[in-house]
């Protein structure tokens, strides 16, 4: 007897004319392999769906040792959401890429010098929270206003003590800081996870980038191998002290 995922695959097989058909079929099989590699004896099931490249795709649920995993793949990367009975004690370095303080300063410099951001602002204009726009003259002599909201300006002014500017105004990812921000701290970069399909199933807390102390959260992972590594780590983890 076919399990729910097999049944879903049967009734949602992409049309022969779909350019991404083969990739979709490979994705379906990858979900089944993940369950096998995780040692799950129960059948994985389809908890929801989403659409990418005009193809209907599943949000797959795989039971875990102390909760459940939800996975989706939009052909550009796999997203993993988990909901657990406790906050797992797992290593940030095994989930996210690292960033040094010098790396962080380099990203700030890039934003500061970008013509799309603050490249046309003087240091005095940047440091004054009251100044929210400056007039820029183009090469042809025409002018325009480079504007910033009060909230965005405040985030930039607080950049040495908070990484919120990075998430809200520069990248869709998040920088997680361990320790007091400065040359001696550890920093990890979490990519932005796309949650279409998953967002209809879980609460808002489960859609937040996972950090230590959380018993649910979401990860942006490159492929099925990356998802398997994190799932195995969560499955084996004990409760955080």
C-alpha positions as CSV (number, residue, x, y, z in Angstrom):
1,X,0.0,0.0,0.0
2,X,1.4,3.4,-1.0
3,X,2.2,5.8,1.8
4,X,0.7,9.3,1.7
5,X,3.7,10.8,0.0
6,X,3.6,8.2,-2.8
7,X,-0.2,8.9,-3.2
8,X,0.4,12.6,-3.4
9,X,3.1,12.1,-6.0
10,X,0.8,9.9,-8.0
11,X,-2.0,12.5,-8.1
12,X,0.4,15.5,-8.5
13,X,2.8,14.3,-11.1
14,X,4.1,17.3,-13.2
15,X,2.9,17.4,-16.8
16,X,5.3,16.1,-19.5
17,X,5.6,19.6,-21.0
18,X,6.9,21.1,-17.7
19,X,10.5,22.2,-18.0
20,X,11.2,21.4,-14.3
21,X,9.4,18.0,-14.3
22,X,12.5,15.9,-13.9
23,X,13.8,18.1,-11.0
24,X,10.5,17.8,-9.3
25,X,10.5,14.0,-9.6
26,X,14.0,14.0,-8.1
27,X,12.8,16.2,-5.3
28,X,10.0,13.8,-4.4
29,X,12.5,10.9,-4.2
30,X,14.9,13.0,-2.2
31,X,12.3,13.4,0.5
32,X,11.7,9.7,0.7
33,X,15.5,9.0,1.0
34,X,15.7,11.5,3.8
35,X,13.1,9.6,5.8
36,X,15.0,6.3,5.1
37,X,18.4,7.9,6.1
38,X,16.9,9.3,9.3
39,X,15.8,5.8,10.2
40,X,12.1,6.6,10.2
41,X,9.9,3.5,10.1
42,X,6.7,5.4,9.8
43,X,5.6,6.7,6.4
44,X,6.4,10.4,5.7
45,X,3.4,12.4,4.7
46,X,2.4,15.6,2.9
47,X,1.3,18.3,5.3
48,X,0.9,21.1,2.8
49,X,2.0,22.3,-0.6
50,X,3.5,25.3,-2.4
51,X,4.2,26.3,-6.0
52,X,7.5,26.9,-7.7
53,X,8.3,27.1,-11.5
54,X,4.5,26.6,-12.0
55,X,4.7,23.1,-10.4
56,X,2.8,22.1,-7.3
57,X,5.2,20.8,-4.7
58,X,4.8,19.1,-1.4
59,X,5.6,20.2,2.2
60,X,6.7,16.9,3.6
61,X,6.4,15.9,7.3
62,X,8.9,13.4,8.7
63,X,8.5,12.3,12.3
64,X,11.5,12.8,14.6
65,X,12.6,11.5,17.9
66,X,11.0,14.2,19.9
67,X,8.8,16.1,17.4
68,X,8.5,16.6,13.7
69,X,10.4,18.0,10.7
70,X,8.7,19.9,7.8
71,X,10.6,20.3,4.5
72,X,10.1,22.1,1.3
73,X,12.3,22.7,-1.8
74,X,11.8,25.5,-4.3
75,X,14.5,24.1,-6.6
76,X,17.0,26.7,-5.2
77,X,17.4,25.2,-1.8
78,X,15.8,23.1,0.9
79,X,14.1,24.7,3.9
80,X,13.7,22.8,7.1
81,X,11.3,23.6,9.9
82,X,11.2,21.6,13.1
83,X,9.0,21.5,16.2
84,X,10.4,19.8,19.2
85,X,9.5,18.8,22.8
86,X,12.5,20.7,24.1
87,X,15.2,23.2,23.0
88,X,17.9,21.0,21.5
89,X,21.5,21.6,22.5
90,X,23.2,21.8,19.1
91,X,26.2,23.6,17.8
92,X,25.6,26.8,15.8
93,X,28.8,26.1,13.8
94,X,27.2,23.0,12.4
95,X,24.1,24.9,11.3
96,X,25.4,28.1,9.9
97,X,28.4,29.7,8.3
98,X,30.8,31.7,10.5
99,X,31.6,35.4,10.2
100,X,34.6,37.2,11.8
101,X,34.4,40.7,13.3
102,X,36.5,41.9,10.3
103,X,34.0,40.3,7.9
104,X,31.2,42.2,9.7
105,X,33.1,45.5,9.4
106,X,33.7,44.8,5.7
107,X,29.9,44.3,5.1
108,X,29.2,47.5,6.9
109,X,31.8,49.3,4.7
110,X,30.2,47.8,1.5
111,X,26.8,49.2,2.5
112,X,28.2,52.5,3.6
113,X,29.9,53.0,0.2
114,X,27.1,51.6,-2.0
115,X,25.5,54.1,-4.3
116,X,22.2,52.4,-3.7
117,X,22.5,53.1,0.1
118,X,24.7,55.7,1.7
119,X,27.4,56.2,-0.9
120,X,26.4,59.8,-1.5
121,X,26.1,60.8,2.2
122,X,28.8,62.5,4.1
123,X,30.0,61.2,7.5
124,X,28.3,64.1,9.2
125,X,25.0,63.4,7.5
126,X,25.3,59.7,8.3
127,X,25.9,60.4,12.0
128,X,23.1,62.8,12.5
129,X,19.8,60.9,13.3
130,X,17.8,64.0,12.3
131,X,19.0,63.9,8.7
132,X,16.8,61.5,6.7
133,X,17.5,62.6,3.1
134,X,20.2,64.2,1.1
135,X,20.1,65.6,-2.4
136,X,22.3,63.8,-5.0
137,X,23.4,65.3,-8.3
138,X,23.7,62.9,-11.3
139,X,26.4,63.1,-13.9
140,X,24.0,64.9,-16.3
141,X,23.2,67.6,-13.7
142,X,19.8,66.3,-12.7
143,X,19.1,65.7,-9.0
144,X,17.2,63.3,-6.8
145,X,16.7,62.7,-3.1
146,X,18.4,59.8,-1.3
147,X,16.0,59.0,1.5
148,X,16.0,56.8,4.6
149,X,13.3,56.1,7.2
150,X,13.9,57.1,10.9
151,X,13.8,53.4,11.8
152,X,16.4,52.5,9.2
153,X,18.6,55.4,10.3
154,X,18.4,54.3,13.9
155,X,19.3,50.7,13.0
156,X,22.4,52.0,11.1
157,X,23.5,54.2,14.0
158,X,23.2,51.1,16.3
159,X,25.2,48.9,14.0
160,X,28.1,48.4,16.4
161,X,25.8,46.9,19.1
162,X,23.0,45.3,17.0
163,X,23.0,43.4,13.7
164,X,19.3,44.2,13.0
165,X,20.3,46.6,10.1
166,X,21.8,43.6,8.3
167,X,18.5,41.6,8.3
168,X,16.2,44.5,7.8
169,X,18.1,46.8,5.4
170,X,20.8,44.9,3.7
171,X,20.3,41.1,3.5
172,X,17.4,38.8,4.0
173,X,19.6,36.6,6.3
174,X,20.4,37.1,9.9
175,X,23.7,37.4,11.9
176,X,23.6,35.6,15.2
177,X,26.1,36.9,17.8
178,X,27.6,34.9,20.6
179,X,29.0,37.1,23.3
180,X,29.3,40.9,23.4
181,X,29.6,42.4,19.9
182,X,33.2,43.4,19.2
183,X,36.5,41.8,18.0
184,X,36.2,38.9,20.4
185,X,32.7,37.7,19.6
186,X,31.6,34.8,17.5
187,X,29.2,35.5,14.7
188,X,27.2,33.1,12.5
189,X,25.2,33.9,9.3
190,X,21.8,32.2,8.8
191,X,20.3,32.4,5.4
192,X,16.7,33.5,4.8
193,X,14.3,30.5,4.7
194,X,11.3,30.6,2.4
195,X,8.3,29.2,4.2
196,X,5.4,29.2,1.6
197,X,3.4,26.1,2.4
198,X,5.0,25.7,5.9
199,X,3.6,29.1,7.1
200,X,0.0,27.7,6.8
201,X,0.9,24.8,9.1
202,X,2.9,26.2,12.0
203,X,2.9,29.2,14.4
204,X,5.0,32.3,13.8
205,X,7.6,31.1,16.3
206,X,8.4,28.1,14.2
207,X,9.1,30.4,11.2
208,X,11.9,32.3,13.0
209,X,15.5,31.6,12.3
210,X,16.6,29.0,14.9
211,X,18.8,30.1,17.7
212,X,19.9,28.4,20.9
213,X,17.1,28.1,23.5
214,X,14.4,27.7,20.9
215,X,12.4,24.4,20.6
216,X,11.2,25.2,17.1
217,X,12.6,27.1,14.2
218,X,13.5,27.1,10.5
219,X,16.7,26.7,8.5
220,X,17.7,27.6,5.0
221,X,19.8,24.7,3.7
222,X,21.5,24.1,0.4
223,X,20.3,20.6,-0.4
224,X,19.1,17.3,1.0
225,X,22.5,16.5,2.4
226,X,22.5,19.7,4.4
227,X,19.0,19.0,5.6
228,X,19.9,15.4,6.6
229,X,22.9,16.6,8.7
230,X,20.8,19.1,10.6
231,X,18.0,16.6,11.1
232,X,20.3,14.0,12.4
233,X,21.9,16.5,14.8
234,X,18.6,17.6,16.2
235,X,17.4,14.0,16.5
236,X,20.4,13.0,18.6
237,X,20.5,16.2,20.7
238,X,19.7,16.4,24.3
239,X,17.8,19.3,26.0
240,X,19.8,22.5,26.2
241,X,21.1,23.1,29.8
